[in-house]
Amino acid sequence: MSYFSHQDGVLHAENVSLSAIAEQFGTPTYVYSKAALLENFSAYHDACQGRDALVCYAMKANSNLAVLDLLARQGAGFDIVSGGELLRVIAAGGDPGKTIFSGVGKTVEEMQLALEKGILCFNVESIPELHRLNEVAGKLGMRAPVSLRVNPNVDAKTHPYIATGLKANKFGVAFDDALDTYRTAASLPHLDVVGIDCHIGSQLLDDAPLLEALDKLIELIDTLHAEGTHLHHLDIGGGIGVDYGVAGDKPPVPVGDYLGRLFKRIDAWRAEKHGGQPIKVIFEPGRSIVANAGVLLTKTEFLKPGAEKNFCIVDAAMNDLMRPTLYQAWMGVQPVTPRDGEKLVWDIVGPVCESGDWLARERELALEPGDLLAIMTAGAYGMTMASNYNTRGRAAEVIVDGDATHLVRRRETPAEVFALETMMK
Ligand SMILES: *Cc1c(COP(=O)(O)O)cnc(C)c1O
């Protein structure tokens, strides 16, 4: 269900009106629903009940400490892509022992930190990374748990910037090179080969490419098994999409259906070929946990109708929400208090000095200056991609829980934006 709906003519997050939030905290502000967040996580968690499985939330989608804390309390692990994200896990009370470290460019310092904190696994993406990790672990007198990110070369049929499982992507080890890479890993004294992983892309509406990827991973696990390398876990990555409301898009596959099909295949394979051997299954969902649990609340500053285009200039901008300009992403726009009156077709744009500074295009709305708008489904890859371009302080973040509102990140001031800078002596 949606936790953002109009009640008595005003858009609410759970039981709190967005106009009250704008009044109390100002705009632009990201507003999240706790219930939506927990419901999305439960879809994964419930489908894993009674199984050896772990849901590692891909926190680059939304890494606010309050979000991490809520998920950690539900038993979530985390998928991180930097040392900074590991420090966030720890600051939020998450368990490093349930944390996996993805990404193509891990530094020596990041590897050291992750080893010292005792993370569950490094998802390694190249041979030079294996050698670096072996060396770092050796210096610490430790063994590093590794999984190889295999590139199964399946087409996720998504936006090129978020398709990651094709040969032409920078991510992972090519499927044809995987066996040799595993042999290299197994020969290094300070590595423990424990798993296999992939992540083929994001915003997948269909699970067929994921199941295809699963079959390729299984094929490799069998070959490795025959060579005497036994993997403890299989990590299928994230990628399940959400309904952004794009006309003509089919709804995304329900998470429970996808996990049901995936476990069915894994069970059949284990019974048939894997000698009933147990294998832990790991998921790395990001977007599907947080996207529809958040909106970006913004206020109309000026209306600028014109001969070719009508512009609605709002106080949120591309620095707050990059998805439209970065991916040409379509995001829904809802007036907080819809008004009667003539509807015009508007481009919703921000105050930043770039023509790419737009949030939505060609939306039919009846608007007046001062009106509040909600950019819908903005909980993922919104705040985490925000920048300070134009010396704009980043937006506030609020979580609504029933009737209660919690400020979980206060608005950044311009002075804070340049506080780290000094003039030359
Ligand atoms: C971004 C990312 C994810 C999460 O992807 P979603 O599409 O948000 O579910 C998972 N794993 C890795 C390695 C990623 O880079």
The ligand as a Gaussian input file, in Angstrom:
#p B3LYP/6-31G(d) Opt

LIG

0 1
 C       23.630000      -0.388000      -6.241000
 C       23.903000      -1.786000      -5.915000
 C       22.909000      -2.598000      -5.365000
 C       21.499000      -2.122000      -5.159000
 O       20.795000      -1.982000      -6.347000
 P       19.241000      -1.609000      -6.338000
 O       18.889000      -1.560000      -7.769000
 O       19.109000      -0.293000      -5.678000
 O       18.532000      -2.702000      -5.614000
 C       23.239000      -3.885000      -5.016000
 N       24.502000      -4.367000      -5.199000
 C       25.477000      -3.621000      -5.723000
 C       26.824000      -4.201000      -5.888000
 C       25.215000      -2.306000      -6.102000
 O       26.198000      -1.579000      -6.635000

